[in-house]
Amino acid sequence: MDRVLYLEFERCIGCRACQAACRECGGHDAKERNYVEYIDFMESRQTFPMMCMHCKDPACARVCPANAIQITKDGVVLSAMEEKCIGCRNCTFGCPFGIPKFDFEKNIMYKCDMCYECTSQDISPMCASVCPSEAIRFIGFEEMMELRRKRAQSNLLQGKKPTEQNKWNFVPETFGVYTE
């Protein structure tokens, strides 16, 4: 996979097109695997897209006693394999982002797998292909690195710096997640 998923939270307009596209994606059983959340519903209507961060060392896979959550050679963390998932829900409790959901009817965990059938062929995932504000983009690695450099320079000029106890440290370098 030569391209990566890049998120810019402040671009999200809350249209939820990404969720609708995810529901329509083949093999998703009409369930979205990404979400649009409010930053602080009481303070503003600002939203942000939330999907699996495909962590370097995913807690969901680490806590799975049945080894049902596989990680591809590209680093994509897949949903639980139906034939292995025992329905313990450890993955749903272990994820620091609250991404894995549990289907009680089918007794299995599901989550964003970055439309791996498509992205492994360098085809944009459904969520990125429909995002009108480009809050979610599927771009080349070099383009992502350039955007990250520009963001870091802009943050330094504005006096912003990351905190030590930031949960985004778990996100791989190839996953461009940014917010103000």
C-alpha positions in Angstrom: 0.0 0.0 0.0 1.6 3.2 -1.2 -1.1 5.5 0.2 -2.3 6.3 3.7 -5.4 7.6 5.3 -5.0 11.2 6.4 -7.5 13.0 8.7 -7.8 16.7 9.4 -10.4 17.0 12.1 -11.0 20.7 11.8 -12.2 20.2 8.2 -15.1 18.0 9.3 -18.5 19.6 8.6 -20.6 16.9 10.2 -22.4 15.8 7.1 -21.8 12.1 8.0 -21.3 11.1 4.3 -18.4 8.9 5.5 -20.8 6.9 7.7 -23.4 6.5 5.0 -20.6 5.3 2.5 -19.3 2.9 5.1 -22.7 1.4 5.6 -23.0 0.8 1.8 -19.5 -0.8 1.6 -19.7 -4.5 0.7 -19.4 -6.9 3.6 -20.3 -4.3 6.2 -23.9 -5.7 6.8 -25.3 -2.1 6.6 -23.3 -1.1 9.7 -21.0 1.9 9.7 -17.6 1.2 11.1 -16.6 4.8 11.4 -18.3 7.6 13.4 -18.7 11.3 13.5 -18.4 12.7 17.0 -18.9 16.1 18.6 -15.9 17.7 20.1 -18.0 19.2 22.9 -21.7 19.2 22.1 -22.5 21.7 24.9 -19.9 24.2 23.6 -20.1 23.9 19.8 -21.4 21.9 16.9 -17.9 21.1 15.7 -17.5 17.4 14.7 -14.7 15.2 13.8 -14.4 11.8 12.0 -13.5 8.9 14.2 -12.3 5.6 12.8 -9.9 2.9 13.7 -6.4 4.3 14.2 -4.7 1.0 13.1 -2.3 1.3 16.0 1.3 0.1 15.9 0.7 -2.2 18.8 -3.2 -2.5 18.9 -4.7 -3.0 22.3 -7.7 -4.7 20.7 -5.5 -7.4 19.2 -3.3 -7.7 22.3 -6.3 -8.4 24.6 -8.0 -10.9 22.3 -7.6 -14.4 23.9 -8.7 -16.1 20.6 -6.3 -14.3 18.3 -9.2 -13.3 16.2 -7.9 -9.8 15.3 -5.3 -10.0 12.5 -2.9 -7.3 11.4 -2.0 -7.2 7.7 1.6 -6.8 6.4 0.6 -3.2 5.6 -0.3 -2.5 9.3 -4.1 -2.5 8.9 -5.9 -4.0 11.9 -8.8 -6.1 10.6 -12.1 -6.8 12.3 -12.4 -10.0 14.3 -12.5 -13.2 12.2 -15.9 -14.8 12.6 -14.6 -18.3 12.9 -12.3 -17.3 15.8 -14.1 -14.6 17.7 -15.5 -16.0 21.0 -17.5 -12.9 21.8 -15.6 -11.9 25.0 -15.6 -8.2 24.0 -12.1 -7.6 25.5 -11.3 -5.7 22.3 -14.1 -3.2 22.8 -12.9 -2.5 26.3 -9.2 -2.5 25.4 -9.3 0.1 22.6 -8.3 3.5 23.9 -10.4 5.1 21.1 -13.6 3.1 21.7 -13.7 2.0 18.1 -14.6 -1.8 18.1 -18.3 -2.4 18.4 -20.0 -5.7 19.2 -22.8 -7.2 17.2 -24.9 -9.1 19.8 -27.0 -10.8 17.1 -24.0 -12.3 15.3 -21.8 -12.5 18.4 -18.8 -10.8 16.8 -16.8 -7.6 16.9 -16.6 -5.3 13.9 -14.6 -2.1 13.3 -13.1 -0.1 10.5 -10.7 -2.2 8.4 -9.8 0.7 6.1 -11.7 -1.0 3.3 -8.7 -3.3 3.0 -9.9 -5.0 -0.1 -9.7 -1.6 -1.8 -6.8 0.1 -0.1 -4.5 -2.9 -0.6 -5.1 -2.2 -4.3 -4.4 1.6 -3.8 -8.2 2.3 -4.2 -9.6 4.9 -1.9 -11.7 3.7 1.0 -15.4 4.5 0.9 -15.2 7.2 3.6 -12.4 9.1 1.9 -14.0 8.9 -1.5 -17.1 10.7 -0.4 -15.8 13.3 2.1 -16.8 16.7 0.6 -14.6 18.7 2.9 -11.5 16.5 2.6 -11.4 15.8 6.3 -10.7 12.2 5.3 -8.2 11.7 2.5 -6.4 8.7 1.0 -3.1 10.2 -0.2 0.4 9.3 -1.0 2.9 8.8 1.8 5.2 11.7 0.6 2.2 14.1 0.3 1.2 13.1 3.9 4.7 13.7 5.2 4.7 17.2 3.5 1.4 18.0 5.1 2.7 16.9 8.5 5.8 19.0 8.1 3.7 22.1 7.3 1.4 21.4 10.2 4.3 21.0 12.6 5.9 24.3 11.4 2.5 26.1 11.7 2.0 24.7 15.2 5.5 25.9 16.2 4.9 29.3 14.9 1.6 29.4 16.8 3.3 28.2 20.0 1.5 24.8 20.1 3.3 21.7 21.2 2.3 18.2 21.9 1.7 16.9 25.5 3.6 13.9 26.9 0.4 12.0 27.9 -1.2 12.3 24.5 -3.1 9.2 23.3 -2.3 10.0 19.7 1.2 8.7 20.4 -0.3 5.3 19.7 -1.1 6.2 16.2 1.4 5.0 13.6 3.5 7.6 11.8 1.9 6.7 8.5 -1.5 7.6 9.8 -1.8 11.4 9.5 -4.2 12.5 12.2 -4.3 16.2 13.1 -6.5 18.5 15.0 -6.0 22.0 16.4 
